[in-house]
Amino acid sequence: MLLLVAMLLFGLMAIAALTVDIGLARFTQSKMQAAADLAALEGLRGDRESASRLATWIHGSERVLELQGGLTDLKASALLTVEDWELDPETQPLLQTNQVPGGEDQDYGDMVAGTYDPDPRDPITGQHDLHREGFVVDGEYRKYARNDFEAGSAGTALLVRLRRTHRRFPPEDDVDRQEGVSSSGPALPFLFGMGTMILGADPTDPDAYSPRRDGLTVRATAIAELRAVVAIGNPLHGPRPLFPFAIEHTDWRALTGDPQAFVVVNGTLLVGSQVIGAGISPPSSWPLTLGDELDPANPAAPGEGEYVVPIVAGEFVLAFGWISVTVSDPVAGTFSAQKNVGRPIAPANATAVLRAPLPLGWSPSLMETLRNFAYDVPDPNSPDPALRARQVRPDLLTAPVLVR
């Protein structure tokens, strides 16, 4: 009978470990993921310091469980302590910015700029086989190298990671805790799992991971990427007013980033003697979305300021641009302006995620026009993810989107 009770006790501990220990890990990971998601979006839309403060406000205050003492690596008779862990967003950021002046971001940093590749391939063979040693499909290697993300300042994506890991490396080799680059909270201790038959550390390999001694590692990773804006809200609540002219997509692409002289004649927009756009009235309902049609109007030359430009293919809205009017003479119908060619990011009231189906008038050929116009894929067959991944063209208005 005593033997049966002992066996049942181990079984009950195993069930409790699955419920409590794994449940606590999943709950912690979900909180970390929420912080990472928002930090990735904010890091692209704003800056990394503000993204770190945001993550700290979300996840920088909680109670930390820790096992102290205990006999041998089995941690028998260890004392469970509960401590309040609270970080100051201004002086104790949860995320390190990982920005080195004049250098590239480290792969293992808390925030890493680079290129997201939704079609990962083996970096050596170029094939869709990532099961070779050292890589995990759609995941990370031990040193945080990824098969779907290439670090580099020229990319249009930002990776953010939060982690709670154990200290098993010498300080100089601990990629999880490097000042200004990476940071980590404490690993989650085993609770009911300590009453199961999970073994302690391997005596033949003292550096091997032991859940009894080292606890559970929890990570959260988010990747946000700049995509072409597909809908904008009412300018009364947004960053910039709507430009009173819609510009044909081929003419928009022909404009340079230099200041140019524009003329308004009978509701049409001209550069020199070439008509590049037609006057429009604000839509009767917002948001203004990819595929919408605009009502014609006869507007005057716009005043000085920055505007969101609807770019059209025929009668359909295809994308949005950003233009700055520097000198304007509404009486003469002339103004000087230049388009932004630096992938301008909408600070608010715009999205790159399509929430509704496109109108019935949108044919497959128009969708192909959109893809070719909005995104650039230098070499779709290249083994280099920076050349293979699609990137939004630099003269379109963008917004960050979570892609991973």
C-alpha positions in Angstrom: 0.0 0.0 0.0 2.8 2.4 0.9 4.5 1.7 -2.5 1.2 2.4 -4.3 0.8 5.7 -2.4 4.3 6.7 -3.4 3.7 5.9 -7.0 0.4 7.8 -7.0 2.2 10.8 -5.4 4.7 10.9 -8.2 1.9 10.8 -10.7 0.0 13.5 -9.0 3.1 15.7 -8.9 3.6 15.2 -12.6 0.0 16.2 -13.3 0.4 19.3 -11.0 3.7 20.1 -12.8 1.9 20.1 -16.2 -0.9 22.2 -14.8 0.9 24.7 -12.6 4.5 24.8 -13.8 3.7 24.7 -17.5 0.7 26.9 -17.0 2.8 29.5 -15.3 5.3 29.4 -18.1 2.6 29.9 -20.7 1.0 32.7 -18.8 4.4 34.4 -18.4 5.2 33.9 -22.0 1.9 35.4 -23.1 2.6 38.6 -21.1 6.1 38.8 -22.6 4.7 38.3 -26.1 2.3 41.2 -25.6 5.1 43.4 -24.6 7.3 42.2 -27.5 4.6 42.8 -30.0 3.9 46.3 -29.0 7.6 47.1 -28.7 8.3 45.9 -32.2 5.5 48.1 -33.7 6.6 51.1 -31.6 10.2 50.5 -32.5 9.5 50.9 -36.2 6.9 53.7 -35.8 8.9 55.7 -33.2 12.3 54.9 -31.8 13.9 52.1 -29.7 14.0 54.1 -26.5 10.3 54.6 -26.5 9.7 51.0 -27.5 11.8 49.9 -24.5 9.8 52.2 -22.1 6.6 50.8 -23.5 7.7 47.2 -22.9 8.8 48.1 -19.4 5.4 49.7 -18.6 3.7 46.5 -19.8 5.9 43.8 -18.4 8.4 45.5 -16.1 6.4 44.9 -12.9 5.5 41.5 -11.5 6.3 39.0 -8.7 9.3 36.7 -9.3 9.4 33.2 -7.9 12.9 31.8 -7.0 14.2 28.7 -5.4 17.0 29.3 -3.0 19.3 26.7 -1.4 18.5 23.0 -1.6 20.5 19.8 -1.4 22.5 18.7 -4.4 21.4 19.4 -8.0 18.0 17.8 -7.1 17.3 21.0 -5.1 15.8 19.0 -2.3 14.5 21.1 0.6 14.9 24.3 -1.4 13.2 27.5 -0.2 10.7 29.2 -2.5 10.8 32.9 -2.2 8.6 35.5 -3.8 10.0 39.0 -4.6 8.5 42.0 -6.2 10.3 42.8 -9.5 9.7 46.4 -10.7 11.7 48.4 -13.2 11.7 52.1 -13.8 11.0 52.8 -17.5 13.3 55.7 -17.5 16.3 54.3 -15.6 15.9 50.5 -15.8 14.6 49.7 -19.3 13.4 46.2 -19.9 14.9 46.1 -23.4 18.4 47.1 -24.4 18.5 49.2 -27.6 21.4 47.3 -29.2 22.5 50.3 -31.2 26.2 50.7 -31.7 27.3 53.9 -33.4 28.6 53.1 -36.8 28.0 49.4 -36.4 25.4 46.7 -37.1 23.1 45.3 -34.5 24.1 42.1 -32.8 22.0 39.0 -33.8 21.4 38.2 -30.1 20.3 41.7 -29.0 17.0 42.7 -27.6 16.2 44.8 -30.7 17.6 43.9 -34.1 17.0 45.7 -37.3 17.1 43.6 -40.5 15.2 41.9 -43.3 12.4 39.5 -42.7 12.3 36.5 -45.1 8.9 34.7 -45.1 10.4 32.0 -47.4 13.4 30.8 -45.4 16.0 28.6 -47.0 19.1 26.8 -46.0 21.8 29.6 -46.1 24.3 27.2 -47.7 22.3 25.2 -50.2 19.6 27.7 -50.9 17.0 24.9 -50.6 13.9 24.8 -48.5 15.5 22.4 -46.1 16.4 23.9 -42.7 16.8 20.7 -40.7 20.5 20.7 -40.9 22.4 20.9 -37.6 22.2 24.2 -35.8 18.9 25.5 -37.2 15.3 25.0 -36.2 12.6 25.5 -38.8 10.9 28.9 -38.4 12.9 29.4 -35.2 16.2 30.2 -33.7 19.6 28.7 -33.1 21.2 28.7 -29.6 23.0 32.0 -30.3 19.8 33.5 -31.7 20.7 33.3 -35.3 17.4 32.9 -37.3 16.7 31.3 -40.7 13.9 33.9 -41.5 15.7 37.1 -40.4 18.9 38.7 -41.5 20.3 41.4 -39.3 21.3 44.6 -41.2 20.6 48.3 -41.0 19.3 48.4 -44.6 16.3 46.1 -43.8 12.7 47.3 -43.2 12.0 45.0 -40.2 12.6 45.1 -36.5 13.0 42.0 -34.3 12.3 42.4 -30.5 12.9 39.6 -28.0 12.2 39.2 -24.3 13.7 36.4 -22.4 14.0 34.8 -19.0 17.0 32.5 -19.0 19.3 30.9 -16.4 22.9 32.0 -16.0 25.0 29.1 -17.2 27.7 30.8 -19.4 30.7 32.8 -18.1 29.8 36.5 -18.0 31.9 37.3 -21.1 30.1 34.6 -23.1 26.6 35.2 -21.8 24.8 36.6 -24.9 21.6 37.0 -22.8 23.1 39.7 -20.6 25.4 42.2 -22.4 25.2 45.9 -21.4 23.5 47.9 -24.0 22.8 44.9 -26.2 20.8 42.2 -24.5 19.0 41.5 -21.2 17.2 38.7 -19.4 15.1 38.2 -16.4 15.5 35.1 -14.1 14.3 31.7 -15.3 11.1 30.3 -13.9 11.8 27.8 -11.2 10.3 24.3 -11.1 7.6 24.1 -8.5 5.6 20.9 -8.5 8.0 19.6 -11.1 10.5 19.2 -8.3 8.4 16.3 -7.0 8.6 14.4 -10.2 11.3 12.0 -11.4 13.0 14.6 -13.6 16.7 14.1 -13.1 19.2 16.8 -11.9 22.3 17.8 -13.7 24.3 15.3 -15.7 27.5 14.6 -13.6 29.4 13.9 -16.8 28.5 17.3 -18.3 28.1 20.0 -15.6 27.3 22.6 -18.3 24.3 20.7 -19.6 20.9 22.2 -19.0 19.1 20.9 -15.9 15.5 22.1 -15.4 15.7 21.3 -11.6 18.8 23.5 -11.2 18.3 26.0 -14.0 14.5 26.4 -14.2 12.4 26.9 -17.3 13.6 29.2 -20.0 10.8 31.5 -21.4 11.2 33.6 -24.5 9.0 35.8 -26.6 10.0 37.1 -30.1 8.1 39.5 -32.3 9.1 40.8 -35.8 7.4 43.9 -37.3 8.0 45.0 -40.9 7.1 48.1 -42.8 4.4 47.5 -45.4 2.6 49.8 -47.8 -0.3 51.6 -46.2 -3.7 50.3 -47.6 -6.1 52.5 -45.6 -6.1 55.8 -43.9 -8.5 57.3 -41.4 -10.2 60.7 -41.2 -7.4 63.4 -41.4 -9.2 65.2 -38.6 -7.9 62.5 -36.3 -4.8 61.7 -38.2 -1.3 63.1 -38.8 -1.7 64.8 -42.2 -4.5 66.1 -44.5 -5.5 64.4 -47.7 -3.8 65.9 -50.9 -6.6 67.3 -53.1 -5.3 65.5 -56.2 -5.0 61.8 -57.0 -1.9 61.0 -58.9 -1.7 58.1 -61.4 0.8 55.4 -60.2 3.0 55.6 -63.3 3.3 59.4 -62.9 4.0 59.1 -59.2 6.9 56.7 -59.9 8.3 59.2 -62.4 8.4 62.0 -59.9 11.8 62.4 -58.2 12.5 63.4 -54.6 13.6 66.9 -55.7 11.4 70.0 -55.4 9.3 70.4 -58.5 6.9 73.0 -59.8 3.2 72.0 -60.1 0.4 73.8 -61.9 -3.4 73.5 -61.3 -5.5 74.0 -64.4 -9.3 73.4 -64.3 -9.0 70.8 -61.6 -6.1 68.9 -63.1 -2.5 68.7 -61.8 0.3 69.3 -64.2 4.1 69.1 -64.1 5.2 71.3 -67.0 2.6 70.4 -69.7 2.0 66.8 -68.6 -1.1 66.0 -66.7 -0.3 63.7 -63.7 -3.4 63.9 -61.5 -7.0 64.9 -61.2 -8.7 66.9 -58.5 -10.7 64.9 -55.9 -13.0 65.6 -53.0 -12.6 64.0 -49.6 -14.4 60.7 -49.4 -17.9 60.6 -47.9 -16.9 57.9 -45.5 -13.7 56.9 -43.8 -11.4 55.1 -43.9 -10.1 55.6 -47.5 -9.1 52.1 -48.5 -7.2 50.3 -51.2 -9.7 49.7 -54.1 -11.9 52.7 -53.3 -13.0 55.2 -56.0 -12.7 58.9 -55.5 -15.2 61.6 -56.5 -13.9 64.3 -58.9 -13.6 67.9 -57.8 -12.1 71.2 -58.9 -9.7 72.1 -56.1 -7.3 75.0 -55.8 -3.6 74.7 -55.2 -2.9 73.3 -51.8 -1.4 75.4 -49.0 2.0 74.8 -47.5 2.4 71.6 -45.4 2.6 67.8 -45.6 -0.1 65.7 -47.2 -1.1 62.1 -47.8 -1.4 61.5 -51.5 -3.8 58.9 -52.9 -2.0 57.0 -55.7 -4.4 55.5 -58.2 -4.5 52.9 -61.0 -7.3 54.2 -63.3 -10.2 54.9 -60.9 -9.0 52.7 -58.0 -6.9 53.7 -55.1 -3.7 51.7 -55.3 -1.4 53.0 -52.5 -0.6 56.2 -50.6 2.4 58.6 -50.8 3.7 61.5 -48.8 4.3 65.0 -50.3 5.5 68.3 -48.8 4.3 71.6 -50.3 6.9 74.3 -49.6 5.7 77.3 -51.6 2.2 77.9 -52.8 0.3 80.5 -54.7 -3.4 79.5 -54.8 -4.3 82.6 -56.8 -1.9 81.7 -59.6 -2.6 78.0 -59.2 1.0 77.1 -58.7 3.0 75.5 -56.0 6.3 73.8 -55.3 6.5 70.4 -53.7 8.6 67.2 -53.3 7.6 63.7 -52.6 9.2 61.8 -49.7 11.4 58.9 -50.9 12.6 57.7 -47.6 9.8 55.2 -46.8 7.8 57.7 -44.7 6.1 56.0 -41.8 2.5 57.1 -40.9 2.7 58.1 -37.2 -0.9 57.3 -36.6 -4.3 56.7 -38.2 -3.1 54.4 -41.0 -2.8 50.7 -41.5 -1.0 48.3 -43.8 -3.5 45.5 -43.0 -6.5 45.1 -45.2 -9.6 44.6 -43.1 -12.3 44.0 -45.8 -12.5 42.3 -49.1 -11.5 44.3 -52.2 -14.3 45.5 -54.5 -15.6 43.2 -57.2 -14.0 45.4 -59.8 -10.5 44.4 -58.7 -9.2 41.8 -61.1 -6.2 39.6 -60.8 -4.3 41.9 -63.1 -4.9 44.8 -60.8 -3.6 42.8 -57.9 -0.5 42.0 -59.9 -0.2 45.8 -60.6 -0.3 46.5 -56.9 2.3 43.9 -56.1 4.7 45.1 -58.7 4.1 48.8 -57.9 4.3 48.6 -54.1 7.0 46.0 -53.5 10.4 45.3 -54.8 12.0 41.8 -55.0 15.5 42.2 -56.4 16.2 38.5 -56.9 13.5 36.0 -55.8 15.9 33.1 -56.3 18.9 34.5 -54.5 20.2 32.5 -51.4 20.6 35.9 -49.8 17.5 36.8 -47.8 18.2 40.5 -48.2 17.8 40.1 -52.0 15.0 37.5 -51.9 12.6 39.1 -49.5 10.1 41.7 -50.8 10.5 45.2 -49.5 8.2 48.1 -49.8 9.4 50.7 -52.3 10.9 53.8 -50.7 8.4 56.4 -52.2 5.3 54.9 -50.5 3.7 55.7 -47.2 4.2 52.8 -44.8 3.0 51.4 -41.5 4.4 48.6 -39.3 2.8 45.2 -39.3 3.5 42.2 -37.1 4.7 39.4 -39.4 6.1 36.9 -36.8 
